[in-house]
Amino acid sequence: MVVLAALYNALKIVDKNLEELKVVINGAGTAGLAITKLLLAVDIGEVVLCDKEGVLTLNSKKLNFAQRDMLKNSRVNIKSGSLETALIDADVFIGVSVGDVLEQHFIKKMRKNPIIFALATPVPEIEPKLAKEGGAKIVATAFGQDSNQINNQLVFAGLIRGLLAARATNLSLSIQIITAKALANLVKKVTVKKILPSPFDVEVANKIAEVVIKEVNKKDVRKEEELEIKEEIEDLPLEVVEHLLD
């Protein structure tokens, strides 16, 4: 969610749309797959998933069920290659892998105004200074030293508070997207050095909790309406129901 929020604001600076982006995600574990799923839900143009062996394809060794299922999405590029070749004409790099795997010259192969989110800990995939020297327009790391900071701490407190207050039974994609948008909108003036609010801003948790509660309540109302419609349909003659379901 924080990655998506950061991306929303980064795109305001580079003047690009989600639908036209090529995003390379290095790290195909739980975090990488969760980010991929969320990006696909907001109609990102193209995603390339990489691990230490290079681009994940359906022929990659030791694919787990979640990885194999993700690779079947038509917007996930499964053309074999290395991280370096995957980054050719890419707009965004998102790293949730290990430190020092993104070479400076890889960035030079990306499209104009590349966005680099190097989120490995304790060492990022590339140091912010090197990324900027390589041509990166916007850089973020997990710690925020000499860069923007992308940290789940930004949404965790407000999200949990909102889910508990609304008695939500799950964390749906719609709630995640609404949360990301709300977080992005908390930055009044987006700049290269400020694409997310400060993790020390107490109003962040309050705002996130507010939008989560509102979204959960809206979903509950929709469920009740659907249930009422279903009950009404069950009381209708069979031939009428058949027409309604066409």
ZAVONU-261561 format. One record per residue (C-alpha): residue number from 1; z, y, x. Coordinates in steps of 0.001 Angstrom, whole numbers, plus 500000, padded with zeros to 6 digits. Each point is the difference from the previous one (the first is absolute). Layout:
BEGIN
+-----+--------+--------+--------+
| seq |     c3 |     c2 |     c1 |
+-----+--------+--------+--------+
| NUM |      Z |      Y |      X |
...
+-----+--------+--------+--------+
***
This chain:
BEGIN
+-----+--------+--------+--------+
| seq |     c3 |     c2 |     c1 |
+-----+--------+--------+--------+
|   1 | 500000 | 500000 | 500000 |
|   2 | 500855 | 502407 | 502810 |
|   3 | 496763 | 499082 | 501780 |
|   4 | 498014 | 500750 | 496842 |
|   5 | 501843 | 503309 | 499521 |
|   6 | 499221 | 500963 | 503594 |
|   7 | 496372 | 499036 | 499483 |
|   8 | 499713 | 502081 | 496830 |
|   9 | 501069 | 503111 | 501906 |
|  10 | 498061 | 499190 | 503160 |
|  11 | 496818 | 499851 | 497926 |
|  12 | 500626 | 503562 | 498806 |
|  13 | 499683 | 501119 | 503609 |
|  14 | 496940 | 497982 | 500999 |
|  15 | 498317 | 500554 | 496610 |
|  16 | 499151 | 496379 | 499255 |
|  17 | 500336 | 497797 | 496906 |
|  18 | 501726 | 496640 | 499697 |
|  19 | 496832 | 498391 | 498699 |
|  20 | 498009 | 500831 | 503141 |
|  21 | 502589 | 498918 | 502564 |
|  22 | 499779 | 497140 | 502445 |
|  23 | 503553 | 498993 | 500890 |
|  24 | 500902 | 497606 | 502803 |
|  25 | 503424 | 498378 | 499693 |
|  26 | 501309 | 498354 | 503148 |
|  27 | 502677 | 497498 | 499080 |
|  28 | 499404 | 497459 | 497244 |
|  29 | 503574 | 499033 | 499276 |
|  30 | 502084 | 500956 | 496983 |
|  31 | 499813 | 503750 | 500680 |
|  32 | 496274 | 500016 | 500712 |
|  33 | 499178 | 497995 | 496888 |
|  34 | 502229 | 502184 | 497808 |
|  35 | 498266 | 503138 | 501270 |
|  36 | 496595 | 498403 | 499466 |
|  37 | 500846 | 499000 | 496432 |
|  38 | 501153 | 503529 | 499185 |
|  39 | 496928 | 501617 | 501556 |
|  40 | 497676 | 497702 | 498064 |
|  41 | 501872 | 500930 | 496813 |
|  42 | 499052 | 503669 | 500505 |
|  43 | 496328 | 499092 | 500584 |
|  44 | 499811 | 500488 | 503748 |
|  45 | 496432 | 499618 | 501209 |
|  46 | 500353 | 497285 | 502634 |
|  47 | 502823 | 498219 | 501814 |
|  48 | 499834 | 497959 | 503193 |
|  49 | 503000 | 497790 | 500771 |
|  50 | 500703 | 499159 | 503639 |
|  51 | 502552 | 497955 | 501892 |
|  52 | 500397 | 499246 | 503704 |
|  53 | 496852 | 497871 | 499911 |
|  54 | 497839 | 502745 | 498462 |
|  55 | 498541 | 500391 | 496511 |
|  56 | 501279 | 497496 | 497457 |
|  57 | 497242 | 497935 | 498407 |
|  58 | 500020 | 496973 | 497736 |
|  59 | 499378 | 497934 | 503139 |
|  60 | 503027 | 501383 | 501850 |
|  61 | 502498 | 497406 | 501168 |
|  62 | 503433 | 499687 | 498375 |
|  63 | 499280 | 502219 | 496985 |
|  64 | 502810 | 499867 | 497474 |
|  65 | 499424 | 500001 | 496234 |
|  66 | 500614 | 503739 | 499593 |
|  67 | 497608 | 500897 | 502813 |
|  68 | 497263 | 497697 | 498715 |
|  69 | 500373 | 501384 | 496486 |
|  70 | 499774 | 503598 | 501262 |
|  71 | 496836 | 499270 | 501977 |
|  72 | 498240 | 498975 | 496794 |
|  73 | 500069 | 503602 | 498741 |
|  74 | 496512 | 501493 | 500148 |
|  75 | 501269 | 503191 | 501651 |
|  76 | 501607 | 498148 | 502900 |
|  77 | 497483 | 499807 | 502832 |
|  78 | 500091 | 496538 | 501582 |
|  79 | 497300 | 500475 | 502620 |
|  80 | 501384 | 498479 | 503201 |
|  81 | 500796 | 502189 | 502975 |
|  82 | 502749 | 501569 | 502075 |
|  83 | 502296 | 502903 | 499145 |
|  84 | 497722 | 502201 | 502078 |
|  85 | 496852 | 499056 | 498075 |
|  86 | 501841 | 500220 | 496679 |
|  87 | 500819 | 503631 | 500751 |
|  88 | 496362 | 501018 | 500378 |
|  89 | 499374 | 502625 | 497269 |
|  90 | 503504 | 499516 | 498570 |
|  91 | 501886 | 502938 | 498504 |
|  92 | 503549 | 498682 | 500176 |
|  93 | 502007 | 497719 | 502268 |
|  94 | 503276 | 498599 | 498655 |
|  95 | 502025 | 497991 | 502467 |
|  96 | 502855 | 497728 | 498975 |
|  97 | 499751 | 497732 | 502987 |
|  98 | 501136 | 500409 | 503615 |
|  99 | 500059 | 502799 | 502519 |
| 100 | 497176 | 501226 | 502213 |
| 101 | 497126 | 498067 | 498386 |
| 102 | 497937 | 503045 | 498973 |
| 103 | 498011 | 501273 | 502950 |
| 104 | 499152 | 503679 | 500161 |
| 105 | 496270 | 499311 | 500239 |
| 106 | 500152 | 497965 | 496770 |
| 107 | 500791 | 503234 | 498138 |
| 108 | 496895 | 501656 | 501394 |
| 109 | 497921 | 497415 | 498092 |
| 110 | 501475 | 501023 | 496651 |
| 111 | 498507 | 502545 | 497606 |
| 112 | 500730 | 503698 | 500204 |
| 113 | 503663 | 501022 | 499601 |
| 114 | 501536 | 496533 | 500289 |
| 115 | 503441 | 499306 | 498545 |
| 116 | 502370 | 497885 | 502085 |
| 117 | 503152 | 498458 | 498556 |
| 118 | 501509 | 498055 | 502922 |
| 119 | 503099 | 498507 | 498388 |
| 120 | 501035 | 497199 | 502357 |
| 121 | 503604 | 500128 | 501225 |
| 122 | 501551 | 500668 | 502422 |
| 123 | 496710 | 500846 | 501734 |
| 124 | 497054 | 501253 | 497903 |
| 125 | 496502 | 498581 | 500316 |
| 126 | 499113 | 503182 | 501890 |
| 127 | 502100 | 502949 | 501126 |
| 128 | 499355 | 503131 | 497875 |
| 129 | 498947 | 502069 | 503003 |
| 130 | 497376 | 497439 | 501019 |
| 131 | 498761 | 499705 | 496417 |
| 132 | 499513 | 503751 | 499730 |
| 133 | 498254 | 500140 | 503360 |
| 134 | 497737 | 497217 | 498746 |
| 135 | 498917 | 502159 | 497076 |
| 136 | 502450 | 499127 | 497217 |
| 137 | 500326 | 502771 | 497426 |
| 138 | 503263 | 498765 | 498465 |
| 139 | 502534 | 497706 | 501636 |
| 140 | 503104 | 498358 | 498579 |
| 141 | 502489 | 497509 | 501412 |
| 142 | 503134 | 498313 | 498697 |
| 143 | 502259 | 502272 | 502051 |
| 144 | 498182 | 503319 | 499713 |
| 145 | 500302 | 501011 | 503643 |
| 146 | 497142 | 502426 | 500673 |
| 147 | 498437 | 498895 | 496703 |
| 148 | 500547 | 499670 | 496265 |
| 149 | 502585 | 497413 | 498995 |
| 150 | 499226 | 497181 | 497593 |
| 151 | 503253 | 498311 | 499087 |
| 152 | 500941 | 498018 | 496879 |
| 153 | 503288 | 501903 | 499993 |
| 154 | 498081 | 502743 | 498187 |
| 155 | 499663 | 498004 | 496784 |
| 156 | 502584 | 497250 | 500229 |
| 157 | 503017 | 501805 | 498533 |
| 158 | 498115 | 501676 | 497153 |
| 159 | 497969 | 496898 | 499183 |
| 160 | 503023 | 497700 | 499775 |
| 161 | 501951 | 502567 | 497996 |
| 162 | 497107 | 500439 | 497565 |
| 163 | 499359 | 496272 | 499574 |
| 164 | 503694 | 499294 | 499341 |
| 165 | 500418 | 502921 | 497601 |
| 166 | 496942 | 498938 | 498014 |
| 167 | 501002 | 496325 | 500148 |
| 168 | 496577 | 499078 | 501338 |
| 169 | 499303 | 496307 | 500462 |
| 170 | 497316 | 500376 | 502663 |
| 171 | 498321 | 502440 | 502364 |
| 172 | 496463 | 500290 | 498650 |
| 173 | 497008 | 501487 | 501788 |
| 174 | 499930 | 502856 | 497482 |
| 175 | 503581 | 500948 | 500910 |
| 176 | 499122 | 499854 | 503697 |
| 177 | 496966 | 502267 | 499520 |
| 178 | 501925 | 502497 | 497860 |
| 179 | 502735 | 500066 | 502647 |
| 180 | 497493 | 500629 | 502788 |
| 181 | 498397 | 502867 | 498096 |
| 182 | 503368 | 501552 | 499241 |
| 183 | 501019 | 499786 | 503648 |
| 184 | 496744 | 501586 | 501146 |
| 185 | 500365 | 502824 | 497471 |
| 186 | 503408 | 500929 | 501410 |
| 187 | 498240 | 501550 | 502995 |
| 188 | 499126 | 503484 | 498805 |
| 189 | 497894 | 500950 | 503017 |
| 190 | 498275 | 497063 | 501675 |
| 191 | 499168 | 500447 | 503676 |
| 192 | 498921 | 497755 | 502861 |
| 193 | 503628 | 499828 | 501094 |
| 194 | 501491 | 499675 | 496503 |
| 195 | 498525 | 497438 | 497643 |
| 196 | 503336 | 498743 | 498649 |
| 197 | 503307 | 501609 | 499016 |
| 198 | 502996 | 499746 | 502308 |
| 199 | 502038 | 496786 | 499658 |
| 200 | 503079 | 502243 | 499965 |
| 201 | 498896 | 501897 | 496885 |
| 202 | 502463 | 498910 | 497287 |
| 203 | 497631 | 501077 | 497244 |
| 204 | 497565 | 497230 | 500982 |
| 205 | 502240 | 497237 | 498633 |
| 206 | 500655 | 501925 | 496781 |
| 207 | 496308 | 500608 | 499339 |
| 208 | 498980 | 496421 | 500781 |
| 209 | 502708 | 498616 | 497709 |
| 210 | 498839 | 502337 | 497236 |
| 211 | 496346 | 498926 | 500123 |
| 212 | 500904 | 496299 | 500277 |
| 213 | 502232 | 500170 | 496908 |
| 214 | 497276 | 501825 | 498091 |
| 215 | 497326 | 497462 | 500973 |
| 216 | 502178 | 496988 | 499138 |
| 217 | 500865 | 501501 | 496613 |
| 218 | 496306 | 500644 | 499291 |
| 219 | 499204 | 496384 | 500803 |
| 220 | 502787 | 498802 | 497696 |
| 221 | 498572 | 502091 | 497156 |
| 222 | 496537 | 498541 | 500607 |
| 223 | 501447 | 496481 | 499948 |
| 224 | 501725 | 500684 | 496676 |
| 225 | 496769 | 501383 | 498536 |
| 226 | 498068 | 496948 | 501224 |
| 227 | 502621 | 497717 | 498466 |
| 228 | 499791 | 501813 | 496668 |
| 229 | 496195 | 499740 | 500019 |
| 230 | 500212 | 496305 | 500857 |
| 231 | 502426 | 499376 | 497120 |
| 232 | 497694 | 501859 | 497620 |
| 233 | 496999 | 497967 | 501166 |
| 234 | 501883 | 496746 | 499454 |
| 235 | 500397 | 500946 | 496321 |
| 236 | 496271 | 500639 | 499507 |
| 237 | 497508 | 497472 | 498639 |
| 238 | 498401 | 497857 | 502726 |
| 239 | 496467 | 501373 | 499452 |
| 240 | 501275 | 503585 | 500498 |
| 241 | 501855 | 499068 | 503198 |
| 242 | 496831 | 498438 | 501445 |
| 243 | 498114 | 503288 | 499607 |
| 244 | 502831 | 502007 | 501579 |
| 245 | 499990 | 497774 | 503065 |
| 246 | 496238 | 500222 | 500594 |
+-----+--------+--------+--------+
***
